[in-house]
Amino acid sequence: MASYSDHSADTRALLRHECKTIDKGLLHQPGPDFLDRCFVPSNRTPQVLRSLGQLYHHGRLSGTGYLSILPVDQGIEHTAGSSFGPNPMYFDPENIIKLAVEGGCNAVATTFGTFGTVARKYAHKIPFLVKINHNELLTYPNKFDQIMFGSVEEAWNLGATAVGATIYFGSEESNRQIVEVSQAFERAHELGMATVLWCYTRNNAFKTADKDYHVATDLTGQANHLGVTIQADIIKQKLPETNGGFRDLKFGKTHKAMYESLSADNPIDLTRYQVANCYMGRIGLINSGGESLGDTDRETAVKTAIVNKRAGGQGLISGRKAFQRPFAEGVQLLHTIQDVYLDSEVTLA
């Protein structure tokens, strides 16, 4: 692990960590045969298996069982100006696709509009992951709700390999979103596409004066469990930072094991609980790369990738750290993330 000697002490400590919560032997571990082990016995059709194969066998991580996805839907979720202001070239959607291709990604996740402008040029060059719902911020005052921006059939006509959607679990609108997305995923599977679910928690009560439980592993883990229940093929989740959401906010059902033996304070242990809630890794967990903070992005990206990989996750879906910097630097950052998953010395904790 000498290649990480120039990184922070925190990163080096993550490489030495031994997980004493959920044993790695219980996990369905990523690997070249992951689809054969975990999806061939399932109800997924040959067409869906083919789409999953396209995702797992593209880019620099092809055939490893790991995923590196470039997501660019922030133009809707965060406004286009705030997202592309640091690098205006990405107002042109073709540059988003170019970044994913040059960055060696397994797939690119973005909007109907982006894919619609370049579909014939790139549908055969990189798998398309069409994000079918969004939270838009033009409504005033802002509201937080995921609404459909198009149909599953429209995504299929664009040449999509997969569709993606977000559910704000815990929100007032979550029941409607669960129904909408589960129906959309059923239709996507009928058409032969894979499905990816952004399993985010959202409720004002989840954030207190001293702690943000939106990134608590017990809440996010349960969101993951709901996501795999509606047959998402891949789960996207924020990296956990704490625990105790159900316990401290005094709702839901808990067991002392959730806070004593199934998780611990180390980020790898917190993330392993998320993996466990993805059917012990039968459904892959990819964590989000988070916002761009400038000079620390490379270190943070490496740290996040190490946490995800050593916990039993399957990769990162990282956008702003890549597209909010010069093109060549964005490509290099994506390669840096992928290098962690290509490094045989970074193993399960």
C-alpha positions in Angstrom: 0.0 0.0 0.0 3.0 2.2 -0.5 1.2 4.0 -3.3 -0.9 5.8 -0.7 2.0 6.9 1.5 1.6 10.5 0.4 -1.9 10.7 1.6 -3.2 11.8 5.0 -2.8 9.8 8.2 -6.6 9.3 8.1 -6.4 7.6 4.7 -3.6 5.4 5.7 -5.5 4.4 8.8 -8.5 3.4 6.7 -6.2 1.0 4.8 -5.1 -0.7 8.0 -8.6 -0.9 9.6 -10.0 -4.3 10.5 -13.8 -4.5 10.5 -15.1 -6.3 13.7 -18.8 -5.7 13.1 -20.3 -7.7 10.2 -17.9 -10.3 9.0 -16.7 -10.0 5.4 -17.4 -13.7 5.0 -21.1 -13.0 5.1 -20.9 -10.6 2.1 -21.5 -11.3 -1.6 -18.2 -9.7 -2.6 -17.7 -7.8 -5.9 -15.6 -9.7 -8.5 -15.5 -10.7 -12.1 -18.2 -13.3 -11.6 -20.5 -11.1 -9.6 -23.3 -11.2 -12.2 -23.2 -14.9 -12.5 -23.3 -15.4 -8.7 -25.9 -12.8 -7.8 -28.1 -12.0 -10.8 -28.2 -15.1 -13.0 -30.2 -17.0 -10.2 -32.6 -14.0 -9.9 -35.8 -13.1 -11.8 -33.9 -10.7 -14.1 -34.5 -11.5 -17.8 -31.8 -12.2 -20.3 -32.3 -8.7 -21.7 -31.7 -7.2 -18.2 -28.7 -9.4 -17.7 -27.3 -8.1 -21.0 -27.8 -4.5 -19.8 -26.1 -5.3 -16.5 -23.3 -6.9 -18.4 -22.9 -3.7 -20.5 -22.6 -1.7 -17.3 -20.1 -4.0 -15.5 -18.0 -4.6 -18.6 -17.3 -1.1 -19.9 -14.5 1.4 -19.1 -11.4 1.0 -17.0 -13.1 -1.1 -14.4 -14.5 -3.5 -17.0 -14.8 -7.1 -15.7 -13.8 -6.3 -12.1 -17.2 -6.2 -10.5 -16.8 -2.5 -9.7 -18.4 0.6 -11.1 -17.3 4.1 -11.8 -20.2 6.3 -13.0 -20.3 10.0 -13.9 -23.5 11.6 -12.8 -24.5 15.1 -14.1 -28.1 16.0 -13.1 -27.1 18.9 -10.9 -28.2 21.4 -13.6 -31.7 20.5 -12.4 -31.1 19.5 -8.8 -28.9 22.5 -8.0 -29.5 24.9 -10.9 -27.4 25.0 -14.0 -25.5 28.2 -13.1 -24.4 27.0 -9.8 -23.3 23.6 -11.2 -21.6 24.7 -14.4 -20.4 28.1 -13.3 -17.0 26.8 -12.3 -16.5 25.3 -15.8 -19.0 26.7 -18.4 -18.0 24.2 -21.0 -20.4 21.7 -19.4 -23.4 23.9 -20.3 -22.8 22.0 -23.7 -24.1 18.5 -22.9 -21.8 16.8 -25.3 -18.9 17.6 -23.1 -20.5 15.7 -20.2 -20.5 12.5 -22.4 -17.0 13.2 -23.5 -15.8 13.4 -19.9 -17.3 10.1 -19.1 -15.8 8.5 -22.2 -12.3 9.9 -21.6 -12.6 9.3 -17.9 -13.0 5.6 -18.5 -16.4 5.3 -16.7 -18.7 2.3 -16.8 -21.6 4.6 -17.6 -22.8 8.2 -17.7 -25.9 9.2 -15.7 -27.7 12.4 -16.8 -31.0 13.8 -18.1 -33.4 13.2 -20.9 -32.3 16.4 -22.5 -28.6 15.7 -22.4 -28.9 12.3 -24.0 -31.5 13.6 -26.4 -29.0 16.0 -28.0 -26.3 13.4 -28.6 -27.9 9.9 -28.5 -27.1 8.8 -32.0 -23.5 9.8 -31.6 -22.7 8.1 -28.3 -25.4 5.5 -27.5 -23.0 2.8 -28.8 -19.9 4.2 -27.2 -20.8 4.3 -23.5 -23.8 2.9 -21.5 -26.5 5.6 -20.9 -28.1 5.8 -17.4 -31.1 8.0 -17.9 -32.3 9.8 -14.7 -36.1 9.9 -15.0 -37.0 12.0 -12.0 -35.6 15.2 -10.4 -36.1 17.8 -7.7 -36.2 21.2 -9.4 -35.4 24.3 -7.6 -37.2 27.0 -9.6 -40.4 26.7 -7.6 -40.5 29.4 -5.0 -40.4 28.9 -2.1 -38.3 25.8 -2.8 -40.0 22.4 -2.3 -38.3 19.1 -2.1 -40.0 16.5 -4.2 -38.9 14.1 -6.9 -41.1 14.4 -10.0 -41.0 12.4 -13.3 -39.4 14.3 -16.2 -40.2 11.6 -18.8 -41.2 8.0 -19.3 -39.3 4.8 -19.2 -40.2 4.2 -22.9 -38.6 7.5 -23.8 -35.4 6.4 -22.0 -35.5 3.1 -23.9 -35.9 5.0 -27.2 -32.8 7.0 -26.3 -30.8 3.8 -26.2 -30.6 3.6 -22.5 -28.8 0.7 -20.8 -30.4 1.7 -17.5 -32.8 4.1 -15.8 -32.1 5.9 -12.5 -34.5 7.5 -10.1 -34.4 9.1 -6.6 -36.8 8.5 -3.7 -36.7 10.9 -0.8 -37.4 8.3 1.9 -38.9 9.8 5.1 -40.4 12.7 3.2 -44.2 13.5 3.1 -44.1 12.6 -0.6 -42.2 9.3 -0.3 -45.2 7.0 -0.5 -46.1 8.5 -4.0 -42.5 8.3 -5.1 -42.2 4.6 -4.0 -45.2 3.7 -6.1 -44.1 5.8 -9.1 -40.5 4.4 -9.1 -41.4 0.8 -8.4 -43.8 0.9 -11.4 -41.1 2.6 -13.5 -38.5 0.0 -12.5 -41.0 -2.8 -13.3 -41.5 -1.4 -16.8 -37.7 -0.8 -17.3 -37.1 -4.5 -16.5 -39.8 -5.5 -18.9 -38.0 -3.5 -21.6 -34.6 -5.1 -20.7 -33.0 -2.1 -18.9 -31.2 -2.2 -15.5 -32.4 0.0 -12.7 -30.4 2.3 -10.3 -32.0 3.9 -7.2 -30.7 7.0 -5.4 -31.9 6.1 -1.9 -31.8 9.5 -0.2 -33.4 10.4 3.2 -35.2 13.7 3.4 -37.1 15.1 6.4 -36.5 18.4 8.3 -36.8 16.4 11.5 -33.7 14.4 10.5 -31.5 17.4 11.1 -31.1 18.7 14.6 -29.0 21.5 16.1 -26.0 19.3 16.5 -26.3 16.4 14.1 -27.5 15.6 10.6 -29.1 12.2 10.6 -29.7 12.3 6.8 -26.3 10.6 6.7 -26.9 8.2 9.7 -26.1 4.6 8.7 -29.3 3.3 10.4 -31.6 5.6 8.4 -29.6 5.3 5.1 -29.3 1.6 5.6 -33.1 1.2 5.9 -33.5 3.4 2.8 -31.2 1.0 1.0 -33.3 -2.0 2.2 -36.4 -0.4 0.8 -34.6 0.3 -2.4 -33.6 -3.3 -3.0 -37.2 -4.3 -2.0 -38.5 -2.6 -5.1 -35.8 -4.5 -7.1 -33.3 -1.8 -7.9 -30.3 -3.5 -9.5 -27.8 -0.9 -8.0 -28.2 1.3 -5.0 -26.7 4.8 -4.8 -26.3 6.2 -1.3 -24.4 9.0 0.5 -21.4 7.9 2.5 -22.6 7.6 6.2 -21.1 9.8 8.8 -22.9 8.9 12.0 -25.4 6.4 13.5 -28.4 6.5 15.8 -31.1 8.3 13.8 -33.9 5.9 14.8 -32.7 5.8 18.4 -32.0 9.5 19.0 -35.1 10.8 17.1 -37.2 8.1 18.8 -39.1 6.6 15.9 -39.1 3.3 14.0 -38.0 -0.1 15.3 -34.5 -0.8 16.6 -32.4 -3.5 18.1 -29.4 -2.8 20.3 -27.3 -4.7 17.8 -27.7 -1.9 15.3 -25.7 0.3 17.6 -23.5 -2.2 19.5 -22.4 -5.0 17.2 -23.6 -4.3 13.6 -21.8 -1.0 13.2 -19.1 1.2 14.8 -17.8 4.7 14.5 -15.2 3.9 11.8 -16.5 5.0 8.3 -15.8 1.5 6.9 -18.0 -0.1 9.6 -20.7 2.5 9.0 -20.7 1.8 5.3 -20.6 -2.0 5.9 -24.0 -1.7 7.5 -25.3 0.0 4.3 -23.9 -2.9 2.3 -25.6 -5.4 4.6 -28.9 -3.7 3.9 -28.4 -4.2 0.2 -29.0 -8.0 0.8 -25.4 -8.4 2.1 -24.0 -7.1 -1.2 -26.2 -9.1 -3.6 -27.2 -5.7 -4.9 -24.3 -3.4 -5.4 -23.8 -0.3 -3.3 -22.2 2.7 -4.9 -21.6 5.8 -2.8 -21.7 9.4 -4.0 -18.6 11.4 -4.4 -20.0 14.6 -2.8 -19.4 18.2 -3.6 -16.2 19.7 -4.9 -14.1 21.4 -2.3 -11.2 22.4 -4.5 -7.6 21.3 -3.5 -8.7 18.5 -1.2 -10.9 16.7 -3.8 -8.2 14.1 -4.8 -7.6 13.1 -1.2 -11.3 13.0 -0.4 -12.1 11.0 -3.5 -9.4 8.4 -2.7 -10.6 8.2 0.9 -14.3 7.7 -0.1 -13.3 5.0 -2.6 -11.2 3.2 0.0 -14.1 3.3 2.5 -16.6 2.0 -0.1 -14.3 -0.8 -1.4 -13.1 -2.0 2.0 -16.7 -2.0 3.3 -17.8 -4.3 0.4 -19.3 -1.6 -1.9 -19.1 -1.7 -5.6 -17.8 1.8 -6.6 -18.4 5.5 -6.7 -20.7 7.8 -8.6 -18.8 11.0 -8.6 -19.7 14.1 -10.6 -19.0 17.6 -9.3 -15.4 16.7 -8.3 -14.8 15.9 -11.9 -16.8 18.3 -14.0 -16.3 21.4 -11.9 -12.6 21.5 -12.8 -10.6 21.7 -16.1 -11.4 18.8 -18.4 -8.0 17.0 -18.2 -8.0 17.3 -14.4 -11.6 15.9 -14.3 -10.4 12.9 -16.3 -7.5 12.4 -14.0 -9.6 12.5 -10.9 -11.9 9.9 -12.3 -8.9 7.7 -13.1 -7.6 8.3 -9.5 -10.9 6.9 -8.1 -10.8 3.9 -10.5 -7.2 3.2 -9.5 -8.4 2.4 -6.0 -10.7 -0.3 -7.3 -7.9 -1.6 -9.6 -5.4 -1.9 -6.7 -5.4 -5.5 -5.4 -3.8 -4.3 -2.2 -7.0 -2.4 -1.2 -9.0 -5.3 0.1 -12.2 -6.0 2.2 -11.7 -5.0 5.8 
